[in-house]
Amino acid sequence: MLAAVTQEEHARTFDITSNAVHDTRVAPRTIYALSRVQQQFGASQSTASAFASVVHRDVAPGDPLASLLVRNAFSVAGESNLRFRGGEYELNSYGGATLLQGDAAAVARVQRNNVHYAQRPDRTYAVYDPTRTSLPDTGEHVVCPHGRTPLDLERHDRGPVTGARDERRRATPRGGRDVAQRRRPVP
């Protein structure tokens, strides 16, 4: 686990119309925390891991910085690499969720950011809403090596699986059934 706190920062600004120097707050006190754990298990050295992070900015509603920065950001994620039959086959998966909270103006800035583009007219999901004060999101993915689908793991003992970058060779184990095996051993 790693945690940090940064103090608020101020900048001196000069107003040429009034010839006055001002002390302007440019960053709020912010708390950061993150943690990651990973565990290896099984004879084939499968792994599972989890990650979590938190950011909290000390901005009150109505604060000028509240319209620029989200107040809270939370994220969690998990990942696994499951290996089967002594490492001949593997299934990789990951998933996660995030939540942003803050003033409507700050959340609207995130939605319009080039990572999200929620304001696009052709977007039919998670559309832009300038009144939102929170922005949840989730994602998950399952990957089989070499462009195969998760169902291919069940089909490996039924014959060859074709596709680009197929690095497997054919072998006939005891019992005479044809199975596909990977050429390189798992480290």
C-alpha positions as CSV (number, residue, x, y, z in Angstrom):
1,M,0.0,0.0,0.0
2,L,1.1,3.5,-0.8
3,A,-0.4,6.7,0.5
4,A,0.4,10.4,0.1
5,V,-1.0,13.8,1.1
6,T,-0.2,17.0,-0.7
7,Q,-0.8,20.4,0.9
8,E,-2.8,23.1,-0.9
9,E,-0.7,25.3,-3.1
10,H,-1.0,29.1,-3.7
11,A,0.4,31.3,-6.5
12,R,1.0,35.0,-6.4
13,T,-0.8,36.8,-9.2
14,F,-0.7,40.4,-10.4
15,D,-3.7,42.3,-11.6
16,I,-2.6,45.0,-14.1
17,T,-5.9,47.0,-13.8
18,S,-5.6,47.5,-10.1
19,N,-1.8,47.1,-9.7
20,A,-2.6,44.6,-6.9
21,V,-0.8,41.3,-6.0
22,H,-3.2,38.5,-5.0
23,D,-2.6,35.1,-3.3
24,T,-4.6,32.6,-5.3
25,R,-5.1,29.0,-4.3
26,V,-4.2,26.8,-7.3
27,A,-4.3,23.3,-5.8
28,P,-6.3,21.9,-2.9
29,R,-5.0,19.5,-0.2
30,T,-5.2,16.1,-1.8
31,I,-5.0,12.6,-0.4
32,Y,-3.9,9.7,-2.6
33,A,-3.9,6.0,-1.7
34,L,-3.3,2.8,-3.8
35,S,-2.8,-0.8,-3.1
36,R,-2.1,-4.0,-5.2
37,V,-1.9,-7.6,-4.2
38,Q,-1.1,-10.7,-6.3
39,Q,-1.2,-14.3,-5.4
40,Q,0.3,-17.2,-7.4
41,F,-1.4,-20.6,-6.9
42,G,-1.7,-24.1,-8.3
43,A,0.8,-26.4,-10.0
44,S,0.6,-24.5,-13.2
45,Q,1.5,-21.2,-11.5
46,S,-1.8,-19.4,-12.2
47,T,-2.1,-15.9,-10.7
48,A,-4.8,-13.6,-9.4
49,S,-4.4,-10.0,-8.4
50,A,-6.4,-7.0,-7.2
51,F,-5.9,-3.2,-7.3
52,A,-7.6,-0.3,-5.5
53,S,-7.0,3.5,-5.6
54,V,-8.6,6.5,-3.9
55,V,-8.1,10.2,-4.5
56,H,-9.8,12.8,-2.3
57,R,-9.4,16.6,-2.9
58,D,-10.4,19.0,-0.2
59,V,-12.7,21.2,-2.2
60,A,-16.0,22.4,-0.8
61,P,-19.0,23.0,-3.0
62,G,-18.8,26.5,-4.4
63,D,-15.0,26.6,-4.2
64,P,-13.6,27.9,-7.6
65,L,-11.4,24.8,-7.9
66,A,-14.5,22.6,-7.4
67,S,-15.6,23.4,-11.0
68,L,-12.2,22.2,-12.3
69,L,-11.4,19.1,-10.2
70,V,-13.5,16.2,-9.2
71,R,-13.7,15.8,-5.4
72,N,-13.4,12.0,-5.2
73,A,-12.1,9.3,-7.5
74,F,-12.3,5.6,-6.6
75,S,-11.1,2.6,-8.7
76,V,-10.9,-1.2,-8.2
77,A,-9.7,-3.8,-10.6
78,G,-9.0,-7.5,-10.7
79,E,-6.9,-9.6,-13.0
80,S,-6.3,-13.4,-13.4
81,N,-4.1,-15.6,-15.5
82,L,-5.4,-19.2,-15.2
83,R,-3.2,-21.9,-16.6
84,F,-4.4,-25.4,-17.4
85,R,-2.9,-28.8,-18.1
86,G,0.6,-27.9,-16.8
87,G,0.6,-24.5,-18.5
88,E,-0.4,-25.7,-22.0
89,Y,-3.4,-23.5,-22.0
90,E,-4.1,-20.2,-20.3
91,L,-7.1,-17.8,-19.9
92,N,-6.4,-14.1,-19.0
93,S,-9.2,-12.0,-17.7
94,Y,-9.5,-8.6,-16.0
95,G,-12.2,-6.3,-14.9
96,G,-12.7,-3.1,-13.0
97,A,-14.9,-0.2,-11.9
98,T,-14.4,3.5,-11.3
99,L,-16.5,6.2,-9.6
100,L,-15.9,10.0,-9.9
101,Q,-17.7,12.4,-7.7
102,G,-17.7,16.2,-7.6
103,D,-19.5,19.4,-8.7
104,A,-21.5,19.1,-11.9
105,A,-19.0,21.4,-13.8
106,A,-16.0,19.2,-12.9
107,V,-17.8,16.0,-13.8
108,A,-18.9,17.6,-17.1
109,R,-15.2,18.4,-17.9
110,V,-14.4,14.7,-17.4
111,Q,-17.2,13.7,-19.7
112,R,-16.0,16.0,-22.5
113,N,-12.4,14.9,-22.1
114,N,-10.9,13.2,-25.1
115,V,-10.8,9.9,-23.1
116,H,-14.6,9.9,-22.9
117,Y,-16.1,12.1,-25.6
118,A,-19.5,11.7,-24.0
119,Q,-20.8,14.7,-26.0
120,R,-20.4,13.0,-29.4
121,P,-23.7,12.9,-31.3
122,D,-23.2,9.3,-32.5
123,R,-22.7,8.0,-28.9
124,T,-25.6,5.9,-27.7
125,Y,-24.3,4.8,-24.3
126,A,-23.1,6.9,-21.3
127,V,-24.2,10.1,-23.0
128,Y,-23.2,13.5,-21.9
129,D,-25.2,15.0,-19.0
130,P,-23.9,18.3,-17.7
131,T,-25.9,18.0,-14.5
132,R,-24.3,14.8,-13.3
133,T,-22.4,14.9,-10.0
134,S,-21.0,11.4,-10.2
135,L,-19.7,9.2,-13.1
136,P,-19.5,5.5,-12.6
137,D,-17.9,3.1,-15.1
138,T,-17.1,-0.6,-15.4
139,G,-15.2,-2.8,-17.8
140,E,-14.2,-6.4,-18.1
141,H,-12.4,-8.5,-20.7
142,V,-11.5,-12.1,-21.2
143,V,-8.5,-13.0,-23.4
144,C,-7.3,-16.2,-24.7
145,P,-3.8,-16.2,-26.2
146,H,-3.3,-15.9,-30.0
147,G,-6.7,-14.3,-30.7
148,R,-8.9,-17.3,-29.7
149,T,-12.2,-16.9,-27.8
150,P,-12.9,-18.4,-24.4
151,L,-15.0,-21.1,-26.0
152,D,-11.8,-22.3,-27.8
153,L,-10.5,-23.6,-24.5
154,E,-13.3,-26.1,-24.5
155,R,-12.7,-27.0,-28.2
156,H,-9.0,-27.7,-28.0
157,D,-9.5,-31.4,-27.7
158,R,-12.0,-31.6,-30.6
159,G,-9.5,-30.8,-33.4
160,P,-7.4,-27.9,-34.7
161,V,-8.2,-24.3,-34.0
162,T,-7.2,-22.1,-36.9
163,G,-6.3,-18.4,-36.8
164,A,-3.5,-16.0,-37.3
165,R,-0.4,-16.4,-35.1
166,D,-1.3,-20.1,-34.3
167,E,1.9,-21.3,-32.5
168,R,0.6,-24.7,-31.5
169,R,1.5,-28.1,-32.8
170,R,-0.5,-31.2,-33.2
171,A,0.1,-34.1,-30.8
172,T,-1.6,-37.4,-30.1
173,P,-1.6,-38.2,-26.3
174,R,-2.4,-41.5,-24.8
175,G,-5.9,-42.5,-25.8
176,G,-5.4,-41.5,-29.4
177,R,-7.4,-38.2,-29.3
178,D,-5.9,-35.2,-31.2
179,V,-5.2,-32.1,-29.1
180,A,-3.5,-28.8,-29.8
181,Q,-0.5,-27.8,-27.7
182,R,1.6,-24.7,-27.4
183,R,5.2,-24.9,-28.6
184,R,6.9,-22.9,-25.9
185,P,6.8,-24.0,-22.2
186,V,5.4,-21.7,-19.6
187,P,8.2,-20.1,-17.6
